[in-house]
Amino acid sequence: MAEKNYTTVSIPKPLAKKVKKRMEGTGFNSMSSYVTYVLRQVISSMEEEDEEEEFSEEDEEKVKERLRALGYLD
């Protein structure tokens, strides 16, 4: 079984209070678990945006032409 490595991150107390309030009713039982989940979501979203930027205008036009040929676009 692989060993998990962790680090400690400090956040301002007012932010920690907001995080605790956001956690209510989520089922998360620790702030660390909740913050880890949120950070993964944010990073995943950012990575998807980066991938979308790699989609060239030429690629976009090819997809549009295919969709037109299939009758999805006018």
C-alpha positions, 0 to 999 in steps of 0.5 A: 500500500502506498504511503500518502504524504501530506503537508500543512497549509496555514490560512487566515482565521477569518477564511477558516471560519468561512470554510467551516460555514461552507462545510456545514451539511456537506458530509465532510468531517474535517476542514482538510478534507473539504479544502482538499476537495475544493482545491482538486475541483479548482485545479481540475477546472483550470486544467480543463480550461488550459486544454480548451485553449489548446483547441485551435481555430482550425480545429474548431472550424473542422468540428463546426463543419462536421456538426453542420454536415450532421444537421446540428448547425445551420 
